[in-house]
Amino acid sequence: MRHLLTEQIWSIRQDVLQAALDAYESDAVEHAAARVPRTSGSIAIIPIHGMITQRAGPLGDVFGGTSLESFTRAFRRAVNTSRVRGIVLDIDSPGGTTPGVETAANEIFAARGPKPILAVANSQMASAAYWLGSQADEVIAAPGSTVGSVGVFRLHLDESGAMEEAGIRPTFIAHPERKVEGNPFEPLSTEAISHQREQVEETYAVFADAVARGRGMPSDAVAERTGQGRAFSARQAQSRGMANRIATLESVISGMGAEPMRAAESAQIAAELVAEWNLEEVCEYPTETKRRRLKLAERLD
């Protein structure tokens, strides 16, 4: 699992990523409830919960969370369904990996206009989750929520000392010479650090530009206004312009003025949204994978 953590550029709260790794290696087990899209009258509520990944795979299988492929399919369905009069993004996520986030964020922003799109921190909208939520018409922070952590990082684990103590000396035979750059069996070279920093800074620049666009602030002011990567309380986020207001998820939904709809019709729309969600990701796991996922729930809450 450690190699999966080091092969990514992350936009996630660092403490949560560490907790995820610790939980993976521990024996704590807690039930993790699956979340799928739902409706309230003519309002579609689409969840972004847990760790964000581009698609179902090893990270999603172990840590749970939201696949951007599933989210995008359900979001498109809600946007293109005329009976849906508004969309609420129910967000409770510390962030995740960055692949696919830019595309999904662009899609949210492009959909603004015909129907209201509101993002609610319920109760965590951090890192990649804020990247997505900031593209909605409004960002609403639930009381007691956490918002922000705008930034990205990459992790390198130098295991060369441990390998030496164990009497193991790995040898790579590679061409060209930088093919194995960044491997965990030797310290990062100055050139490797420089290369990885360029990647991180480029990804952050895209993130910051998206936040600037979504929140209507200058790109060069994003780092300062969002606290240089810090996460904030609901009130602090509102005062910094990172959130429009403070309200609970249910009050936001009721305040959107959902049109009355027959229960059967509302259920049909919900079923259509869920059909776009990859149910295998949230319902079917091999025994060991499910056990690993359940172990993480308590640490991520």
ABEGO torsion letter per residue (X at the ends): XAAAAAABBBBBBAAAAAAAAAAAABABBBBBBBBBBBBBEABBBBBBBEBBBABBEAAAAAAEEBBAAAAAAAAAAAAABAABABBBBBBBBAEEBABGAAAAAAAAAAABGABBBBBBBOABBBEAAAAAAAABABBBBBBGBBBEGBEBBBBBBBAAAAAAAAGBBBBBBBOBAAAABGBAABBBBAAAAAAAAAAAAAAAAAAAAAAAAAAGBBAAAAAAAAGGGBBBBAAAAAAAGABABBBBAAAAAAAAGBBBBBAAAAAAAAAAAAAABBAAAAABBBAAAAAAAAAAAAAAX
